[in-house]
Amino acid sequence: MVYLTLEEKATVTALWNKVAEVGIEILGRLLVVYPWTQRFFESFGNLPSADAVMSNAKVKAYDKKVLVFLTEGLKHVDHLKGVFALLSELHYKKLHVSPENIRVSLRDP
């Protein structure tokens, strides 16, 4: 379990709020940088180029979902491992993605 001070929590929250303001392209960047991951998102259609990936409506919608989930997770910063364990379980059982691919690494104090 990782324990953060009130000051550290405030810092994490402030930083995340800046990220959320700017917007985030988590999946889009993943698919561009690691094109082999596109096989997990075949339902998103043909994504032959970075422009095709970044302008794809399904990719943008998924990016928004991820941003919302991460924002919600940070509301429970003292229990991140438990919050993200649900996500790991979903990906493993329903989507057949190895939990190691989305593992949350938290160091103990």
Buried (B, 14 or more C-beta within 10 A) or exposed (E): EEEBEEEEBEEEBEEBEEEBEEEBBBBBBBBBEEEEBBEBBEEBEEBEEBEBBBEBEEBBEBBBEBBEBBBEBBEEBEEBEEBBEEBBEEBBEEEEBEBEEBEBEEEEE
